[in-house]
Amino acid sequence: MHTFQPYPIEELEFNPFEKIGKDWGLVSAGSKQKANTMAVNWGGLGVLWGKNVVFIFIRDSRYTKEFIDAGDFFSVSFMDKNYRDALNYCGSHSGRDEDKVANAGLTWAYKHSIPYIDEGNFILLCQKLAAMKITDDSFISPEIKKWYADGDMHTMYVGEILEIMAR
Ligand SMILES: Cc1cc2nc3c(=O)[nH]c(=O)nc-3n(C[C@H](O)[C@H](O)[C@H](O)COP(=O)(O)O)c2cc1C
């Protein structure tokens, strides 16, 4: 496996609709002692408060949320297509119940103590800037409500992209 190289953000050719929406990512947070990861396919990259940022949307019920809330950082790891099963695994099992990363055949790695997935080929290391809970009163289109029938609401996390690493 090739080592990671820092990736200059000016050279980024990143199609968010493909990478996030179709390929999916793994959001990870925690420490070297204990970390957790989960699959995401909702989110975005952009510019906010004068910074390059990533937006992720994490439901209350996710164990990973506890790790994101407890620390200042998170990462988003993107994988090549061979890891589809692992992504599916991390999107359908909870780290509350098992060592999910090991059981998915994945490996933890750390940069600046931020956990990410070593098998990834493109990693965003992020510092939390804001956490905004999405509530019913923010819905304008009535169609959105259907995503929250069970009351398991999303929190939107805005993370500053500190570093991008690519293989
Ligand atoms: C393709 C895919 C995308 C997902 N995207 C999200 C997401 O954006 N936000 C979210 O809260 N859950 C999302 N999930 C669900 C979590 O990944 C899933 O509930 C996971 O088991 C949570 O694990 P945890 O309890 O260990 O945190 C997605 C699942 C899959 C399969």
The ligand as an SDF file (V2000), in Angstrom:
LIG
                    3D

 31 33  0  0  0  0  0  0  0  0999 V2000
  -24.5790    4.0360    2.7680 C   0  0  0  0  0  0  0  0  0  0  0  0
  -24.9210    4.4800    4.1490 C   0  0  0  0  0  0  0  0  0  0  0  0
  -24.9220    5.8340    4.4500 C   0  0  0  0  0  0  0  0  0  0  0  0
  -25.2600    6.2940    5.7170 C   0  0  0  0  0  0  0  0  0  0  0  0
  -25.2470    7.6410    5.9650 N   0  0  0  0  0  0  0  0  0  0  0  0
  -25.5530    8.0940    7.2040 C   0  0  0  0  0  0  0  0  0  0  0  0
  -25.5030    9.4980    7.4890 C   0  0  0  0  0  0  0  0  0  0  0  0
  -25.1380   10.3420    6.6490 O   0  0  0  0  0  0  0  0  0  0  0  0
  -25.8600    9.9030    8.7400 N   0  0  0  0  0  0  0  0  0  0  0  0
  -26.2530    9.0160    9.7060 C   0  0  0  0  0  0  0  0  0  0  0  0
  -26.5630    9.4290   10.8340 O   0  0  0  0  0  0  0  0  0  0  0  0
  -26.2720    7.6740    9.4670 N   0  0  0  0  0  0  0  0  0  0  0  0
  -25.9170    7.2050    8.2430 C   0  0  0  0  0  0  0  0  0  0  0  0
  -25.9110    5.8530    7.9960 N   0  0  0  0  0  0  0  0  0  0  0  0
  -26.2170    4.8960    9.0860 C   0  0  0  0  0  0  0  0  0  0  0  0
  -25.0380    4.5930   10.0080 C   0  0  0  0  0  0  0  0  0  0  0  0
  -23.8540    4.4010    9.2620 O   0  0  0  0  0  0  0  0  0  0  0  0
  -25.3550    3.3380   10.8180 C   0  0  0  0  0  0  0  0  0  0  0  0
  -26.4990    3.5760   11.6170 O   0  0  0  0  0  0  0  0  0  0  0  0
  -24.2160    2.8360   11.6660 C   0  0  0  0  0  0  0  0  0  0  0  0
  -24.4640    1.4990   12.0120 O   0  0  0  0  0  0  0  0  0  0  0  0
  -23.9820    3.6410   12.9300 C   0  0  0  0  0  0  0  0  0  0  0  0
  -22.9620    3.0100   13.6590 O   0  0  0  0  0  0  0  0  0  0  0  0
  -22.5580    3.4140   15.1620 P   0  0  0  0  0  0  0  0  0  0  0  0
  -23.7580    3.1740   16.0420 O   0  0  0  0  0  0  0  0  0  0  0  0
  -21.4000    2.5050   15.4760 O   0  0  0  0  0  0  0  0  0  0  0  0
  -22.1670    4.8580   15.1180 O   0  0  0  0  0  0  0  0  0  0  0  0
  -25.5960    5.3690    6.7240 C   0  0  0  0  0  0  0  0  0  0  0  0
  -25.5900    3.9900    6.4380 C   0  0  0  0  0  0  0  0  0  0  0  0
  -25.2580    3.5410    5.1650 C   0  0  0  0  0  0  0  0  0  0  0  0
  -25.2510    2.0640    4.8550 C   0  0  0  0  0  0  0  0  0  0  0  0
  1  2  1  0
  2  3  1  0
  2 30  2  0
  3  4  2  0
  4  5  1  0
  4 28  1  0
  5  6  2  0
  6  7  1  0
  6 13  1  0
  7  8  2  0
  7  9  1  0
  9 10  1  0
 10 11  2  0
 10 12  1  0
 12 13  2  0
 13 14  1  0
 14 15  1  0
 14 28  1  0
 15 16  1  0
 16 17  1  0
 16 18  1  0
 18 19  1  0
 18 20  1  0
 20 21  1  0
 20 22  1  0
 22 23  1  0
 23 24  1  0
 24 25  2  0
 24 26  1  0
 24 27  1  0
 28 29  2  0
 29 30  1  0
 30 31  1  0
M  END
$$$$
